[in-house]
């Protein structure tokens, strides 16, 4: 039984809470203004509690041979779930984490510190600004999981932002992002159009109920200049406790339809989730 005490603190962009998991020793849930942001098990950093985070993990697992160290950029930090996962599963990796909320970084660093020597470097700042200042060919993988509250900020939804990500990635690098939408998928389709304008390969991972338009939910998008291991991704996601589908090639193009890439002047945040979509009891 976890008898740790919950922590509540005002951070730069809301009220953050760290709540211990009563069933797992040294495991914590981070929420900001009531919206779940991260789940971390300090004793088992390879444990990924949230379904969408597991899907991001499956992409990371198939991005290179098992155990190979990677250079990874994380846009959006939260409680550093995926940086901990990469450090545990790919020792020796170098990772940059960019988080706009300095107060949140301080809270996580105080209560859920990343072990020394883990190769994780934290940067407090705007994700787009950091990306634009980063050198070319800097990373093997770039993960975008940035939410201002429960919405992706507008300046991170544009074709220009994807082009900056492609520049920072190495030629064989992999881009992945966590997005959220519901039918008729105007936002998600526009983001896929951004990716298709820059990368040769794209894939979409989501639960069938989300893809069929039955509910609002997360979708993981993946892009690269090299072929993705779709078969391995499909096996992993299908075997999950909450199975998901991997769409690729013509299926993604059909889903995207006539959507066009997003220019800077047209950018809007991702849609507001319906009440209770990501809430907790």
URZIJO-V39554 format. One record per backbone hydrogen bond with DSSP energy under -1.0 kcal/mol. CO is the residue of the C=O (numbers start at 1). NH is the residue of the N-H. Records with the same first field share a line. If there is no record, write none. Layout:
BEGIN
CO->NH / NH
END
This chain:
BEGIN
7->18
9->16
11->14
14->11
15->33
16->9
17->31
18->7
19->29
24->27
26->42
27->21
28->40
29->19
30->37 / 38
31->17
32->35
35->32
38->30
40->28
44->47
50->54
51->55
52->56
53->57
54->58
55->59
56->60
57->61
58->62
65->68
70->94
71->140 / 141
72->96
73->143
74->98
75->145
77->80
80->84
81->85
82->86
83->87
84->88
85->89
86->90
90->93
94->72
95->121
96->74
97->123
98->76
99->125
100->102
101->105
102->106
103->107
104->108
105->109
106->110
107->111
108->112
115->118
119->95
121->97
123->99
126->130
127->131
128->132
129->133
139->170
140->174
141->73
142->176
143->75
144->178
147->149
148->151
151->148
152->270
153->156
154->157
158->162
159->163
160->164
161->165
162->166
163->167
164->168
165->169
167->137
168->138 / 139
170->173
174->142
175->223
176->144
177->221
179->219
181->217
182->185
185->189
186->190
187->191
188->192
189->193
190->194
191->195
192->196
193->197
195->198 / 199
201->224
203->222
204->247
205->220
206->245
207->211
208->212
209->214
210->213
217->181
219->179
220->205
221->177
222->203
223->175
224->201
228->230
229->233
230->234
231->235
232->236
233->237
234->238
235->239
237->244
245->206
247->204
248->251
249->253
250->254
251->255
252->256
253->257
256->259
262->159
263->266
264->267
274->277
278->36
END
